[in-house]
Amino acid sequence: MNRNLGVLTEGCFDLLVIGGGIFGAGVARDAALRGLSVALIDKADFASGTSSRSSKLIHGGFRYLEQRAWKHVAEACREREILLRIAPHLVRPLPFLFPVYAGETRSLSKIRLGMTLYDLIARNPPAARHQAFSPRRTLMKEPALARRGLRGAVRFFDCQEDDARFCLDNIIHAAECGAVCANYCELTGFVARENRLVAATVADRLTNGGPFEIYARAFVNAAGPWVDRVANLTPFDGRRCAQSTTKGVHLLLPRLTQEHAVAFQSRADGRVLFVIPWNDCSLVGTTDSDWSGDPSDVRAEPADLEYLLRGIQLLFPETKIVQTDVITTFAGVRSLVHSEIGDPPARSREHRVNQLGRNFLVITGGKYTTYRAIAEGVVNQVYGILNSAPAPCRTAETPLLEHRPPPSGEKVADAPAVFASDIAHACEYEMAMTVSDVMRRRTSLALSRHAGVEPAGAVARLMAERLGWSDLQMYTHLQHYIDEWKQSQP
C-alpha cells in the first residue's frame, strides 16, 4: 500500500469514501471486493479519530437490553460471530465477570435474567453461555475484587480487538483489492452540478501542496464526528444528518485482574463500566458525556479521571490505586444519531444513512461491532446511485489476513513486543508517515508502559532510516508525538 496521490487524479472513480475510520474502511473494502473502483481519503491518519479510541471490544451490547433494543443486540451478536470467523488474529474471545454488590441498581437476579436473554438472542452454544458464581467462587477467580457486600457474579463471554489494527487491516485489504487509499489528504470542498457532486477538492497535508480534484460517480461521508463538517461543504441541506456527539474517556492502569475482564456498576450513576486486560496492564472505561467542541480537542479532564478512579478504588480497594498510578489516558468522540434523550448512555447506538442530492451518502451513528453490516448496506445503496444491480457482498466470508512480518532486528519494546522489522513494515507497506502513526496505530506502544520519550526516539530513528528523513524532520515528528503524549498524561 503506497501513498501515490497522482493516481487519485486519474480518471473517475465509482466511489470516493471520505474518512479512514472503521466505517470508511469497511465501505472501501466491501466496494473494492465487489469490483467497484474506489478511492478513500482521510484528513489525518487512518483510524486516528474514534476508531483508535474505543474500549477495544467486539461485543453484543448486553447493556442495550435495558433499552429493549433487541434487534440491535441480535445484529451485534451475529456480527461478532462473523468477525471471529474472518479475523481470528484480531478478534479473540474474552471472559467477563460481572460482580454484583448489595445496594446496586441491578440485582444479581436481574443480571442473570438479562444474561439468559442475551444467550438466547446470541444463540450461544452451551460452552459460551453465562454462569452464576457465588461470592466465594467469584473471589477465587479474581481475588482483588472488593469483598464487602459481594452477592456473587455472572461470568459471560464477549470479544476483544485492537481497534486501530483492525481498521488498518480493512484498509490494507481494500488497497489489495484495487482501492486507492491515502492518509493526510484533507477535503476542502466539492465541485457540484445539477444536484450531484462530481469531484472533491483535496489538499495534501504532508507537503502543503496545492489542491487537486478527485472525480467520482458516488460519494460516501464516513467522517465520524466530523460528518457534519463534511456535509456542510456540499450545496445540500445537511440538517437531516444531525448527530449527537458524546465523549468517552479511558485510563490505562497497572494490571488489576488475573484472567478476566470485569464489567461493573458505577456507584456514582449506575452506568456499566469495564476493566479490560490489555497486555500487562488494564484498560478502564468508559465515560459517556455530552461533547460539543472540536473532536480533535477532546481529552481526559480531571473530572473524568476522578469518576473512573473512584469506581476502581471501590471495586479494587486493596490495590490502593491513585492518580499517580495512571500510565496514560485517551479520549474519543462518538457520533450518535441525533436524539432528544438527555442522558448520553441511553441514546441509541444504531446508525442512519442519509442521501443528500443524487449521489452523496452520509453515515451517522453506528458502533464498531456492526461496521461490516453497515458497510454492506451502504455499498448496496451506492449501486443504486450507479443505477446498477448490487454485486454480492463478500465481506462475511472473505478473511482479513494478518500482515505483521516475522520479528527481526532491534527490539523496541515488549508488552507489546515491537521490533525494528515492525517499524520497517509500517513505513514500507502500511503508509506510516509520522512517529504518531507508528506509536499509536501501527503498534500499540502509545497505549503501554513504553509510550514515553525513549521508545518514541527509537521509533523515530528507525523511521528516519526508512523514509530518508533529515535530522530536523526526525526531531519535528518526534516532538509532535511527545507533545501529544504529554497531553495524555494525568
C-alpha positions in Angstrom: 0.0 0.0 0.0 1.7 3.2 -1.2 0.7 6.8 -0.9 0.5 7.7 -4.5 -1.6 10.8 -4.8 -1.1 11.1 -8.5 -3.4 8.0 -9.0 -6.2 9.9 -7.3 -6.4 12.4 -10.2 -6.5 9.8 -12.9 -10.0 9.2 -14.4 -13.2 9.0 -12.4 -13.8 6.5 -9.6 -17.1 4.7 -9.0 -16.9 5.7 -5.3 -14.9 8.2 -3.2 -15.0 7.5 0.6 -14.3 10.4 2.9 -13.0 9.2 6.2 -10.5 6.4 7.1 -12.1 5.2 10.3 -13.7 1.8 10.6 -16.9 2.7 8.7 -14.9 4.2 5.8 -12.5 1.3 5.8 -15.4 -1.2 5.8 -17.1 0.6 2.9 -13.9 0.8 0.9 -13.1 -2.9 1.4 -16.7 -4.1 0.6 -16.9 -2.0 -2.5 -13.5 -3.0 -3.8 -14.2 -6.7 -3.2 -17.3 -6.3 -5.3 -15.3 -4.8 -8.2 -16.0 -1.1 -7.9 -13.2 1.4 -8.5 -12.7 3.0 -5.1 -10.8 5.9 -3.6 -10.5 6.7 0.2 -9.0 9.7 1.9 -8.6 10.9 5.4 -7.5 14.3 6.6 -5.2 12.7 9.2 -4.0 9.1 9.6 -6.3 6.1 9.2 -8.1 5.3 12.4 -6.7 8.4 14.1 -10.2 9.5 15.4 -12.7 7.5 17.2 -11.6 4.2 15.6 -8.5 4.0 17.7 -10.1 5.4 20.9 -12.7 2.7 21.7 -12.9 0.2 24.5 -11.2 -2.4 22.2 -14.3 -4.7 22.3 -16.3 -6.5 19.7 -19.5 -7.2 21.7 -23.1 -7.9 21.5 -24.0 -5.0 23.7 -25.8 -6.6 26.7 -26.2 -3.1 28.2 -28.7 -2.2 25.4 -31.1 -4.9 26.6 -32.3 -2.4 29.2 -33.4 -0.2 26.3 -35.2 -3.1 24.7 -33.0 -2.8 21.6 -33.5 -6.4 20.8 -32.8 -6.0 17.0 -29.6 -4.1 17.7 -28.3 -6.7 20.1 -29.1 -9.5 17.8 -27.3 -7.8 14.9 -24.3 -7.1 17.0 -24.1 -10.7 18.2 -24.4 -12.0 14.7 -21.6 -9.6 13.5 -19.4 -10.7 16.4 -19.5 -14.3 15.2 -18.7 -13.2 11.7 -15.7 -11.1 12.8 -14.5 -14.0 15.0 -14.5 -16.2 11.9 -12.9 -13.9 9.3 -10.3 -12.3 11.7 -9.4 -14.7 14.5 -6.0 -13.0 14.9 -7.7 -9.7 15.6 -10.9 -10.7 17.4 -10.5 -13.0 20.4 -13.0 -14.4 23.0 -12.6 -12.7 26.3 -14.2 -13.9 29.6 -16.0 -11.3 31.7 -17.1 -11.3 35.3 -20.0 -9.0 36.3 -19.9 -8.8 40.1 -22.9 -7.6 41.9 -22.9 -5.8 45.3 -25.5 -5.0 47.9 -27.5 -1.8 47.2 -26.7 -1.7 43.4 -29.4 -0.7 41.0 -29.2 -4.1 39.2 -29.6 -7.1 41.4 -27.9 -10.4 40.7 -31.2 -12.0 39.7 -31.8 -9.1 37.2 -28.3 -9.6 35.8 -28.9 -13.3 35.4 -32.2 -12.7 33.7 -30.6 -10.3 31.3 -27.8 -12.7 30.5 -30.2 -15.5 29.9 -31.9 -13.3 27.3 -28.5 -12.3 25.9 -27.6 -16.0 25.4 -30.9 -16.7 23.7 -30.6 -13.7 21.3 -26.9 -14.5 20.6 -27.8 -18.2 20.2 -24.7 -19.0 22.2 -23.7 -22.7 22.4 -23.7 -24.3 25.9 -19.9 -23.7 26.4 -20.3 -19.9 25.8 -23.4 -19.4 27.9 -23.3 -17.4 31.2 -22.6 -18.9 34.5 -23.5 -17.7 38.0 -20.8 -17.6 40.7 -21.1 -17.5 44.4 -19.2 -14.8 46.3 -16.6 -17.4 47.2 -16.1 -18.6 43.7 -16.0 -15.0 42.4 -13.1 -14.2 44.7 -11.3 -17.4 43.7 -11.4 -16.2 40.1 -10.5 -12.5 40.8 -9.3 -12.2 44.4 -8.6 -8.4 44.2 -12.3 -7.6 43.9 -14.0 -5.9 46.9 -15.4 -8.5 49.3 -17.8 -6.3 51.3 -21.3 -6.6 50.1 -20.5 -9.0 47.3 -23.6 -11.0 46.3 -22.0 -13.1 43.6 -21.1 -12.6 39.9 -22.1 -13.7 36.4 -19.5 -15.0 34.0 -20.0 -14.5 30.3 -18.0 -14.1 27.0 -17.6 -11.3 24.6 -14.6 -10.4 22.4 -11.5 -8.1 22.4 -9.8 -6.5 19.5 -7.1 -4.0 18.6 -9.3 -1.3 17.1 -6.6 0.6 15.2 -5.1 -2.5 13.8 -8.5 -3.9 12.8 -9.3 -0.7 10.9 -5.9 -0.6 9.2 -6.2 -4.2 8.0 -9.5 -3.4 6.4 -7.9 -0.5 4.5 -4.9 -2.6 3.5 -7.2 -5.3 2.2 -9.2 -2.7 0.3 -6.0 -1.5 -1.3 -5.0 -5.1 -2.2 -8.4 -5.3 -4.0 -7.6 -2.2 -6.0 -8.8 0.7 -3.8 -6.6 3.8 -3.8 -6.2 4.9 -0.2 -4.4 8.0 1.1 -4.0 9.5 4.5 -3.3 13.2 5.3 -5.4 14.3 2.4 -7.8 16.9 3.6 -11.1 17.6 1.9 -11.5 21.3 1.3 -14.6 21.4 -0.9 -16.7 19.8 -3.7 -17.5 20.5 -7.3 -21.3 20.1 -7.8 -23.5 20.2 -10.9 -27.3 19.7 -11.1 -27.9 18.4 -7.6 -25.0 16.0 -7.7 -21.3 16.0 -6.7 -18.8 15.4 -9.5 -15.5 15.9 -7.7 -13.9 16.5 -4.3 -11.2 19.2 -3.8 -8.4 17.9 -1.7 -5.1 19.2 -0.2 -2.0 17.2 0.8 -1.4 18.0 4.5 2.1 16.5 4.5 3.6 18.7 1.8 1.1 21.6 2.0 0.8 21.1 -1.7 -1.8 22.9 -3.8 -5.4 21.5 -4.0 -6.3 18.8 -6.6 -9.6 17.2 -7.6 -10.8 13.6 -7.3 -13.7 12.7 -9.6 -16.2 10.1 -8.7 -19.7 9.0 -9.5 -20.8 8.4 -5.9 -19.5 9.8 -2.6 -19.8 8.4 1.0 -19.3 10.6 4.0 -17.8 8.3 6.7 -16.1 11.0 8.7 -17.5 10.0 12.1 -17.8 13.0 14.5 -16.8 15.2 11.5 -19.7 14.2 9.3 -21.5 17.5 9.7 -18.4 19.5 8.7 -18.0 17.4 5.5 -21.7 17.7 4.7 -21.6 21.5 5.2 -19.0 21.6 2.3 -21.7 20.5 -0.1 -24.5 22.6 -1.5 -27.1 20.3 0.1 -29.1 20.8 3.2 -27.5 18.5 5.8 -30.0 19.1 8.6 -31.3 15.5 8.2 -27.8 14.3 9.1 -27.8 15.9 12.6 -25.8 14.0 15.2 -25.3 13.9 18.9 -21.7 13.7 20.0 -20.5 12.3 23.3 -17.1 11.9 24.9 -15.6 8.7 26.1 -12.5 8.6 28.3 -10.3 5.6 29.2 -7.4 5.1 31.6 -4.5 2.7 31.4 -3.6 1.3 34.8 -1.3 -1.4 36.2 -2.9 -4.9 35.8 -5.9 -5.3 38.1 -7.3 -8.7 37.2 -5.8 -12.1 36.7 -7.6 -13.5 33.6 -11.0 -11.8 33.3 -12.3 -8.6 32.1 -14.7 -7.1 34.6 -18.0 -5.3 33.9 -19.3 -3.4 36.9 -21.8 -0.8 38.0 -20.6 2.7 38.8 -21.6 3.7 42.3 -21.9 7.3 41.2 -24.6 6.9 38.5 -25.2 3.1 37.9 -23.5 3.1 34.5 -21.8 -0.1 33.4 -18.0 0.3 33.2 -15.3 -2.1 32.2 -11.8 -3.2 33.3 -10.2 -5.0 30.4 -6.9 -6.8 30.3 -4.5 -5.1 27.8 -1.0 -6.6 27.5 0.4 -6.3 31.0 -2.0 -3.5 32.0 -5.7 -2.9 32.5 -7.8 -0.6 30.4 -10.6 1.2 32.3 -13.6 3.0 30.8 -15.6 4.5 29.6 -17.2 7.8 30.4 -20.2 9.0 28.4 -20.9 12.7 28.5 -22.1 15.3 26.0 -19.4 16.9 23.8 -20.0 20.0 21.7 -16.4 21.0 20.9 -14.0 20.2 18.1 -13.5 16.4 18.1 -9.7 17.0 17.6 -9.6 18.7 21.0 -11.1 16.0 23.1 -9.0 14.8 26.1 -9.4 13.4 29.6 -10.3 16.1 32.1 -9.8 16.0 35.9 -13.4 15.2 36.4 -13.2 12.2 34.0 -10.2 10.8 35.9 -11.9 11.3 39.2 -15.0 9.5 38.1 -13.2 6.4 36.7 -10.6 6.2 39.6 -13.4 6.4 42.2 -15.1 3.4 40.6 -11.8 1.4 40.5 -11.0 2.3 44.1 -14.3 0.9 45.3 -14.1 -2.2 43.1 -10.4 -3.0 44.0 -9.9 -1.4 47.4 -6.8 -3.4 48.3 -4.9 -2.2 45.3 -5.0 1.4 46.6 -5.0 2.9 43.1 -4.4 6.6 42.9 -4.0 9.2 40.1 -0.2 8.8 40.0 -0.7 5.1 39.0 -2.4 6.1 35.7 0.0 5.2 32.9 -1.8 7.2 30.2 -5.3 8.2 29.1 -7.1 8.6 25.8 -10.4 10.1 24.8 -12.6 9.9 21.7 -15.9 11.4 20.4 -18.8 9.2 19.5 -21.0 10.1 16.6 -24.6 9.2 17.5 -27.8 9.7 15.7 -29.4 12.9 17.0 -31.7 12.3 19.9 -33.8 14.3 22.3 -32.9 11.9 25.1 -30.9 13.9 27.7 -28.9 11.0 29.2 -26.0 10.2 26.9 -25.7 6.5 27.8 -29.4 6.0 27.0 -29.0 7.2 23.4 -29.3 4.7 20.6 -26.1 3.2 19.1 -27.9 2.4 15.9 -26.9 4.1 12.6 -28.6 6.0 9.9 -27.6 6.6 6.3 -29.0 9.7 4.6 -28.8 10.6 0.9 -28.2 14.2 0.0 -28.5 15.2 -3.6 -28.3 12.5 -6.1 -25.1 10.8 -5.1 -23.9 11.7 -1.6 -24.4 9.3 1.3 -23.9 10.2 4.9 -23.3 7.7 7.7 -24.3 8.8 11.2 -24.2 6.8 14.4 -23.3 3.1 14.5 -20.8 1.1 16.5 -17.6 -0.7 15.8 -19.1 -4.2 16.1 -21.6 -3.7 13.4 -19.3 -1.8 10.9 -19.3 -4.7 8.4 -23.1 -4.8 8.2 -23.3 -1.0 8.0 -20.8 -1.1 5.1 -22.8 -3.8 3.3 -25.9 -1.7 3.4 -24.1 1.5 2.3 -22.5 -0.2 -0.7 -25.8 -1.6 -1.7 -27.1 2.0 -1.8 -24.1 3.0 -3.8 -25.1 0.5 -6.5 -28.5 2.2 -6.6 -26.8 5.6 -7.2 -24.8 4.0 -10.0 -28.0 2.6 -11.5 -26.7 -1.0 -11.3 -27.8 -4.2 -9.5 -25.6 -4.8 -6.5 -23.0 -7.4 -6.9 -23.0 -9.9 -4.0 -21.4 -8.8 -0.8 -18.3 -11.0 0.1 -17.1 -9.5 3.4 -18.8 -12.1 5.6 -16.8 -14.9 4.0 -13.5 -13.3 3.0 -10.8 -13.5 5.7 -8.9 -10.4 6.9 -5.3 -11.6 6.7 -2.6 -10.9 9.2 0.1 -8.6 7.8 2.7 -8.5 10.5 6.2 -9.7 9.3 8.4 -12.2 11.2 10.1 -10.3 14.1 13.7 -9.3 13.4 16.2 -6.7 14.2 16.3 -4.4 17.2 13.7 -4.9 19.9 12.0 -1.6 20.6 9.7 -2.9 23.4 8.0 -5.8 25.0 4.3 -5.9 26.1 3.6 -5.2 23.3 6.6 -6.8 21.6 7.7 -4.5 18.8 10.8 -5.0 16.6 12.7 -3.0 14.0 11.0 -5.2 11.4 7.6 -3.9 12.5 8.7 -0.3 12.0 10.1 -1.0 8.6 7.0 -2.9 7.5 4.8 0.0 8.8 6.8 2.5 6.7 7.0 0.4 3.5 3.7 -1.3 3.3 1.2 0.5 5.8 1.6 4.1 4.9 3.0 5.2 8.3 4.1 8.8 7.8 4.7 10.1 11.3 6.0 8.8 14.6 2.5 9.1 16.0 1.2 6.8 13.2 3.6 4.0 14.4 3.3 4.6 18.2 -0.5 4.9 18.2 -1.9 2.9 15.3 0.6 0.6 13.5 1.6 -0.6 17.0 0.0 0.0 20.4 3.2 1.4 22.0 1.4 4.6 22.9 -1.1 2.5 25.0 1.5 0.8 27.1 4.3 1.4 29.6 6.5 2.1 26.5 4.7 5.3 25.5 7.4 7.7 26.5 10.4 9.5 25.1 12.9 6.7 24.8 10.8 4.2 22.8 9.5 7.0 20.6 13.0 8.1 19.9 13.9 4.6 18.8 10.9 4.6 16.5 11.8 8.0 15.1 15.3 6.9 14.3 14.2 3.7 12.6 11.6 5.6 10.6 14.2 8.2 9.5 16.3 5.4 8.1 13.4 4.0 6.1 11.8 7.3 5.0 15.0 9.3 4.5 14.2 12.0 7.0 16.7 14.7 7.8 17.7 15.2 11.4 15.3 18.2 11.5 12.4 16.1 10.1 13.1 13.3 12.6 13.1 15.8 15.5 9.9 17.5 14.4 8.0 14.3 14.1 9.3 13.1 17.4 8.5 16.3 19.2 5.0 16.3 17.8 4.4 12.8 19.2 5.9 13.8 22.6 3.6 16.8 22.8 0.6 14.5 22.2 1.9 12.1 24.8 2.3 14.8 27.4 -1.3 15.8 26.9 -2.5 12.3 27.6 -0.7 12.2 31.0 -2.9 12.7 34.0 
